[in-house]
Amino acid sequence: MEIVPIAKIENGFVSKFGIPRQSGLCSALSRIVFEPEFRSPEALRGIDGFSHLWLIWQFSESVRPGFSPTVRPPRLGGNRRVGVFASRSPFRPNSLGLTCVRLERIERTRAEGDVLVVSGADLMNGTPIFDIKPYVAYADSRPDAVSGFAEGFADFSLDVTVPEELLKIVDPQDRQPLIELLKNDPRPSYQNDPERIYNFEYKFYSIGFRAADGRLEAVRIERRNEDEN
């Protein structure tokens, strides 16, 4: 079976480091822009009646040759191995990802056709999307589900401090998403040097931080020229 991308995502996650580890952890907005051959309003008829959507997409920046039956989930410290099919690792036989996002609105544009604006995505900017399906609460929600080794991380959150002079550099609409990214700890779990300053990029901001003992402090926020993205 041959599959082709139907759309790509556009957002502020410009590098792999700093992307939320799961969907729904960050309220940042993303745009789903359809490829020209799929820009049919008829294909979206009725989609505005759903609050959430499933995205099927490719880990396009993590494609590797070959197959490894086990992986090291970062939340387990990067040392303990589990089966690839018992994880959400990007290093999979077909490099496919599954994400649930909230549909915020539909933008009708002249140049790009109908664009879906969503929140809660954990996809890197430019990621190809292969399919979109509506989330159906009565069938898709399983409140009594057991989450295996991931159970203990449901309420994970760091205590984040961003000095006021740094926060002022960030546009008001970007402050909450940025703090959410920091609360979920962008570091790989096997990196835990309390003196090290870690750096990542979100939109046109470059952020430096240090973390230890459940606390994270932003020590640098620089704003780049938006045209550099």
C-alpha positions, -999 to 999 in steps of 0.1 A, spaced: 0 0 0 13 34 -9 2 64 12 9 101 5 7 131 28 -26 149 26 -14 179 47 14 193 67 14 210 101 27 245 108 35 256 143 62 270 166 80 237 173 109 243 150 132 216 164 128 182 180 141 193 213 113 210 232 83 194 214 57 181 239 61 144 246 24 138 243 -6 156 228 -27 179 249 1 189 272 6 223 255 -21 247 243 0 261 215 -19 265 182 -10 248 150 -23 251 115 -30 220 93 -25 231 57 -37 207 31 -18 197 0 -32 213 -32 -49 181 -44 -68 177 -11 -80 213 -7 -116 205 -12 -142 221 11 -164 190 5 -137 169 22 -143 188 54 -181 189 53 -193 183 89 -159 184 106 -169 216 125 -193 195 145 -164 177 162 -144 192 191 -114 169 186 -96 151 158 -72 122 154 -41 129 132 -21 101 116 13 113 107 50 105 101 79 109 125 97 124 95 128 136 114 133 102 131 132 77 102 158 50 107 166 20 85 160 -14 100 139 -26 130 147 -27 167 122 -46 188 130 -26 219 133 11 227 143 33 257 114 56 266 128 90 278 105 91 308 121 59 321 155 76 321 166 64 287 181 33 303 152 8 307 141 -10 275 106 -19 266 90 -33 235 86 -8 207 49 -17 205 45 -10 242 58 25 237 51 57 217 87 59 206 92 77 172 116 48 162 90 24 148 88 1 117 67 26 97 75 58 117 38 66 121 24 87 149 -11 91 163 -22 124 180 -55 137 193 -59 175 189 -87 200 197 -102 217 166 -103 254 174 -116 268 142 -115 266 104 -97 294 85 -109 299 50 -80 314 30 -76 322 -7 -40 309 -10 -42 277 11 -79 268 10 -95 257 42 -70 254 70 -77 236 103 -65 255 134 -59 230 163 -44 230 197 -26 204 217 -4 190 189 29 173 196 42 174 160 72 193 147 67 221 123 64 208 87 55 172 97 35 154 70 0 142 79 -14 111 62 -50 111 75 -75 130 98 -103 113 116 -129 127 140 -126 118 177 -158 101 188 -162 103 226 -186 73 231 -162 50 212 -127 65 217 -128 75 254 -118 48 279 -118 63 314 -110 30 330 -79 23 308 -46 13 324 -15 31 312 12 6 321 46 21 329 33 55 318 8 56 347 31 74 371 37 103 347 1 115 342 5 144 367 42 152 360 49 189 362 79 210 372 76 242 393 86 268 367 100 303 374 104 328 346 117 362 357 95 391 349 121 408 327 124 377 306 86 371 304 82 406 290 102 395 259 75 370 250 43 381 233 13 377 256 -4 350 235 29 329 236 35 330 274 11 303 285 22 278 258 59 285 267 53 279 304 34 247 296 64 235 276 88 242 305 65 226 330 67 193 311 105 194 311 120 196 276 152 177 288 158 140 279 152 122 312 187 108 313 201 144 314 199 157 350 229 181 355 216 208 378 243 232 367 239 228 330 220 254 310 197 237 284 185 255 253 156 250 229 136 270 204 99 278 203 86 299 175 110 328 172 123 325 208 155 310 220 151 298 256 178 288 281 170 271 314 183 250 342 164 224 363 169 204 394 148 189 422 115 194 405 121 231 397 130 248 365 142 284 361 144 302 328 177 320 326 176 334 291 150 343 265 160 359 233 138 369 205 150 362 169 138 379 138 106 362 128 118 359 92 145 335 104 120 307 109 
